[in-house]
Amino acid sequence: MSSHAHPSDLLFPTPRTDPLPPQTPRAPIHPDGAWKIMVIDDDPDLHPLTRLVLKDLVFDGRPMSFIHGYSGADARQLLRQHPDTAVILLDVMMESDREGLEVVRYIRETLHNPWLRIILRTGQPGLAPEAEVIAAYDINDYKDKVNLSNQGLITAVTAGLRTFKLLDTIDSTRQGLRRIIAASRNLYEFHSVSQLAEAILVQFGHLLNPEPAAPTPDAFAAAVKHGMLRIHAASGAYAGLVGQAVDEVLSSSVVGLTWRALRERSHQFTERAFIGYFHARNGMENLIYLDAHRRLNEVDTDLIEVFSANIATSFEQLLLHREIVKTQKDVTFTLGEVIETRSGEAGQHVRRVAENSRLLAQLAGLSHDACELLRMASPMHDLGKIGIPDAILNKAGPLTNEEWAIMRSHTQIGQQVLGATDQEIIQTGALICAQHHEKWDGTGYPHRLAGEQIHIFARITSLIDVFDALTHKRTYKPAWSVEAALEQIKKDRGTHFDPRLVDLFLENIPQFLEIQQAFE
């Protein structure tokens, strides 16, 4: 024990009024682990006595684990090594008369740890009066070693653990809700059930174990199809089971839990696992299974319930998006087919243009969403022909200059008809209508745009439209052979068409011909 100064020499700093730096993330507390109790005291005899008193203490079903140090320096090192310590029994006077108090400051102001419960212990309370210590330092209890009975120590530690657990629960909930907000924000970006399910599995794993190095969760998503429950997304131990029937590849306990969720149409929890049941208004039933690999506590289950509500909403959003897209697709294809029929063009020209435009966009590196947008908008490329008189539109022979001027106006008519709405697909259709007769070298119409002044959607549609028109019979010409059409495309590379798109088209011609044949 160090020599002690006179009480008047022990200085108590005034409480801080300036804001502390932001708290560092709290170390996660493993729900199945022992409570960590740190004992810091320069009296070696006090350590075994403390262990003896507290060794049989059990709080919330968990025992105690002890960490020992004999100085303020030990305390600082051990606190960095064990940031999840719940309670510290801290001697006031060690290397100096106020070393314990300096450790308190280190905990609160350097480590920014407000969760750790600090119980100060002193053998000479007169040198550090309790009222002044409690006023100046953020501690939770202050005990005289002489008067601290066995039961008193147990009571103090139990009270500290109870408060620590409460703060841990509050902070876990706060952090969990923050993760839910971040995770839910991304769920509405997916347009396929499998993509959405994969994202949900990742976010569930992060919700229960936010550590950067956390292993991939053992989880899967399954849907009922034709009376059979099949896995359509999976991770961890289940990663290789996509496409398999749940009944055929999973353990009987997991199978039983999944069918129980289906039968009761509700979420199910076990001590360490969760299975969520999600029923959409179109009758689609989905299940999400997650093995937490640890005991789920009350905070976990509450967060899962909240996140599950967002998942249900995201499934509904996905279905609504699908319905809207299907309706828009039906409208655009119908409009294209109406014009196709009116102009006497046999076959399914607009469908071939749609599918091949999507393929070329994909080969050109456009995003999935952009490819799908082009697929739905390209059938409207000739919508402006609705304003062209039949005598000109269906004329078998060559057009006069005046007739050709009228025919060329279909680009602007289509743009005007479709430009009145702010729907993305319709606006894209208007753009394609206006530009699909522009040419790479600037000799096209109506605005003589050149090169990349022409939107890539229009450049793609133009190439696909010409190829399809050349290889099919029209009122003004017979069908060309594929070979002759390809030769014309090669000839027009860099003049009529974007040379890069021509190269991609020619390099992948079997895929385009396959689509052509599918829609003959």
Secondary structure, DSSP 8 states (H G I E B T S, - for coil): ------GGG--------S------------TTS-EEEEEE-S-TTHHHHHHHHHTT--BTTB-EEEEEESSHHHHHHHHHH-TT--EEEEES-SSSTTHHHHHHHIIIIIS---SSEEEEEES-GGGS-HHHHHHHS--SEEEETTT--HHHHHHHHHHHHHHHHHHHHHHHHHHHHHHHHHHHHHHTT--SHHHHHHHHHHHHHHHH---TT----EEEEEEEETTEEEEEEEEGGGGGGTTSBHHHHS-HHHHHHHHHHHHHTS-EE-SSEEEEEEE-TTS-EEEEEEE-SS---HHHHHHHHHHHHHHHHHHHHHHHHHHHHHHHHHHHHHHHHHHHHHTT--S-HHHHHHHHHHHHHHHTT--HHHHHHHHHHGGGTTGGGGGS-HHHHT-SS---HHHHHHHHTHHHHHHHHHTT---HHHHHHHHHHHHTT--TTS--SSS---GGGS-HHHHHHHHHHHHHHHTS-BTTB----HHHHHHHHHHTBTTTB-HHHHHHHHHTHHHHHHHHHHT-
